[in-house]
Amino acid sequence: MKAYKAEDGRILLFRPEENARRFNKSAERMAMPPVPEELFQSWTQR
């Protein structure tokens, strides 16, 4: 994941929906079950 700090101090993620898709591609290659994208994105939000 790519993240950066905004001027106001918030941490912003770069393309979190793409990270979810990449995670699931990797999981498939390792014979792991996919994680629903909504669930993955909920892990990355406060």
Secondary structure as GFF3:
##gff-version 3
##sequence-region A 1 46
A	DSSP	beta_strand	2	5	.	.	.	ID=ss1
A	DSSP	beta_strand	11	14	.	.	.	ID=ss2
A	DSSP	alpha_helix	16	29	.	.	.	ID=ss3
A	DSSP	alpha_helix	37	43	.	.	.	ID=ss4
###
